[in-house]
Structures are given as C-alpha cells and as structure tokens.
C-alpha cells in the first residue's frame, strides 16, 4: 500500500487502545468464583477475546441454567464497571497520542465488537471518544468479529474504499475480520495473552509490539 493512498485508519478498541482484556479476565474469574462454578483457566482466557454471544453460549453449556449464566455475566459486568469508575481500566501505551497524530493525516475509524453502551462509556471515561470520526460498535451490526461487519460498516459510513484504508488490530480474530472486509492490517498482539504467530492472516503487513508502529504509516 502506498502511503499517499491512505485515507482511513480503523482501530480496534479492546486490547489495542484500551487495556480492557486483563480486566475482563479478572472479572470472569471473580464472577465464576462468586457463583461457585469451576471453569478451566484456558477457557476463561478464551472468553476474553470472544464476543458476548459466543462466550455466553459456552458458559451456558457449563451451567445448563440460563438464569445462572445471566447472573454470572452480570457479576462480571459489575466488576468491570467498578474497575472503570475506580480508574483501573487504562489506555494502552501511546493510545491517545497516536489517535491525535492519526487525525492529522487521515480519518479515524473504530471497529469494535463491544456494544455501544459499554464501549462509549469506556472511550468517554478515558478521553478517546472525540478522537474518533467513525465509531462502529457491536450493537451496530448483525455479526461480530471474525465476521467483517464492523469494518464494512466503517467503510460504508466514511465512504472510503478498503484499498484506501488499513485496520489496526491486536488479535488474529480481528485481523480475520479486517481481511473479510478487504482491508490490510497492522497487528499489535496484546502482551497480556499468548499470541499464536503461526496463524497470522495474509492481510497483515506488519506485527509490532505497541501502537508506535502506526507512525510508520505517516513517515
């Protein structure tokens, strides 16, 4: 991709702009312990990167009780919002700086599977919402990542072609979603979790350790 073609940069949120993933992880542990449910640690780690519907389905298979499943999910949500209000949900390194710099060169999009009620609250609390021109949330689309819907919606709203845009992601699932929308991607794996380097999608142009690699798009 030639840099002169780049008009739109689309960021993921969880694990990329905001360090939410480890809070979700701790929140799940808190919730299942509170409701006296034994869940393997690797299963909980897997829920962190999945959409709400998929994690709820897996949890319900364990509980065999939709009401208990709902209560566990509610406990995790309460844990998360308490951490947010008490200042323990933080931005990832360079997030605010990179968003502000990106706006000088391109349009800024957001493509997250998180529902607008939560994601909007997180972004506003951390002072990131006003840096995003086209935010698209999980509640805006029919299917969550790895389906490409959130990315396709950003492209639709911005009226910019995929060839003139790039996605910034922290997960294989997110990169796959970007690929489905015809987007190239930069991948910045969340350091809190294991990253499978053998399954990087072909649309990933570069893998980096933090958001500073986005600056390469402008230089």
Secondary structure as UniProt FT lines:
FT   HELIX           3..5
FT   STRAND          8..11
FT   TURN            15..17
FT   HELIX           21..34
FT   TURN            35..36
FT   HELIX           41..48
FT   HELIX           52..63
FT   HELIX           66..85
FT   TURN            86..87
FT   TURN            93..94
FT   HELIX           95..105
FT   STRAND          107..111
FT   HELIX           116..125
FT   TURN            126..127
FT   HELIX           129..131
FT   STRAND          134..136
FT   HELIX           138..140
FT   TURN            145..146
FT   HELIX           149..158
FT   HELIX           162..164
FT   STRAND          165..169
FT   HELIX           172..180
FT   TURN            181..182
FT   STRAND          184..187
FT   TURN            191..192
FT   HELIX           197..199
FT   TURN            202..203
FT   STRAND          204..207
FT   HELIX           211..217
//
